[in-house]
Amino acid sequence: MLRTIVIGSCVSVQGLFVRDLPNGYIAVRVGDKIFSGVPVNALAA
């Protein structure tokens, strides 16, 4: 499942969900790299 995270104040990354982290962040995989950051909430339509 694709998820989007925010790293820092203005950088966002979209990748495949890897796992939830204990600090409330999530990890996503982009190619062979794994990034962690704050998940972006989905907007209600």
Backbone bond lengths (Angstrom), bond angles and torsions (degrees), N, CA, C in turn:
res aa  C-N    CA-C-N  psi(-1)  N-CA   C-N-CA  omega(-1)  CA-C   N-CA-C  phi
1 M - - - 1.439 - - 1.529 108.12 -
2 L 1.319 117.04 132.49 1.452 121.92 177.53 1.522 110.38 -75.81
3 R 1.324 115.52 136.66 1.464 121.36 176.52 1.521 107.95 -134.90
4 T 1.325 115.72 154.56 1.458 122.07 178.27 1.515 108.91 -116.78
5 I 1.337 115.56 136.08 1.456 121.02 177.73 1.524 109.05 -126.87
6 V 1.326 115.60 160.37 1.461 121.76 175.40 1.525 107.72 -112.07
7 I 1.332 115.30 130.11 1.458 122.20 177.09 1.521 106.76 -115.78
8 G 1.300 116.80 120.12 1.464 119.95 -177.31 1.519 110.51 75.84
9 S 1.323 116.28 -148.23 1.466 119.12 -175.38 1.523 113.33 -95.18
10 C 1.328 118.55 -22.82 1.466 117.58 -174.63 1.518 114.52 -145.24
11 V 1.311 119.62 7.50 1.459 121.92 179.93 1.522 108.85 -101.66
12 S 1.337 116.47 124.84 1.458 120.35 176.64 1.519 109.19 -117.41
13 V 1.333 114.96 149.36 1.459 122.27 -178.53 1.520 107.55 -132.11
14 Q 1.332 116.02 135.87 1.462 120.31 176.70 1.520 107.93 -118.33
15 G 1.332 116.12 129.52 1.456 120.23 -178.81 1.514 111.21 -162.34
16 L 1.327 115.15 -174.87 1.459 121.06 -179.29 1.524 109.87 -77.96
17 F 1.330 115.80 132.75 1.468 121.88 -179.67 1.521 109.80 -61.96
18 V 1.343 116.71 133.11 1.458 122.33 178.01 1.521 110.36 -108.34
19 R 1.355 117.00 -56.54 1.474 119.61 -178.59 1.531 110.82 -167.23
20 D 1.340 114.78 160.60 1.460 121.94 170.73 1.521 107.63 -83.87
21 L 1.321 116.78 141.85 1.456 121.33 178.25 1.526 109.85 -105.97
22 P 1.318 118.77 154.38 1.469 121.92 -175.69 1.530 114.71 -61.35
23 N 1.330 118.39 -23.77 1.461 121.87 -177.30 1.527 113.34 -87.83
24 G 1.346 117.68 7.24 1.458 121.20 -179.99 1.512 113.50 94.67
25 Y 1.310 117.22 -9.02 1.456 121.40 176.73 1.529 109.01 -80.12
26 I 1.332 116.59 169.09 1.454 120.79 171.01 1.527 107.93 -128.25
27 A 1.318 116.15 159.93 1.454 122.25 177.94 1.523 108.69 -110.34
28 V 1.339 116.11 136.84 1.457 121.83 176.25 1.520 108.83 -128.00
29 R 1.336 115.69 151.09 1.461 121.70 -179.76 1.524 109.28 -106.92
30 V 1.340 115.15 130.62 1.464 122.35 174.16 1.520 105.73 -126.21
31 G 1.322 115.99 106.33 1.461 119.52 -174.73 1.512 109.65 64.87
32 D 1.337 117.19 -123.63 1.463 120.24 179.13 1.521 112.57 -101.91
33 K 1.330 117.75 10.48 1.471 122.28 179.70 1.528 110.68 -108.51
34 I 1.334 115.52 146.89 1.460 121.46 176.54 1.521 107.91 -116.94
35 F 1.339 115.94 128.47 1.454 122.77 178.72 1.520 108.89 -114.70
36 S 1.337 116.77 148.37 1.461 120.52 174.82 1.519 108.34 -125.32
37 G 1.330 114.52 145.19 1.453 119.72 179.72 1.504 111.61 -175.25
38 V 1.319 115.14 -173.02 1.466 122.04 -178.02 1.532 108.43 -78.79
39 P 1.332 117.83 127.97 1.471 119.12 178.65 1.528 111.56 -68.42
40 V 1.324 115.24 145.12 1.460 122.10 176.05 1.513 107.41 -91.15
41 N 1.340 116.23 128.11 1.468 120.81 -179.80 1.523 110.49 -75.87
42 A 1.325 116.30 143.72 1.452 121.88 177.74 1.533 109.58 -74.09
43 L 1.303 116.65 142.96 1.459 121.13 176.89 1.513 110.12 -86.60
44 A 1.322 116.68 142.90 1.466 120.70 177.15 1.528 108.37 -78.43
45 A 1.305 116.47 136.45 1.469 120.91 -178.93 1.500 112.04 -84.57
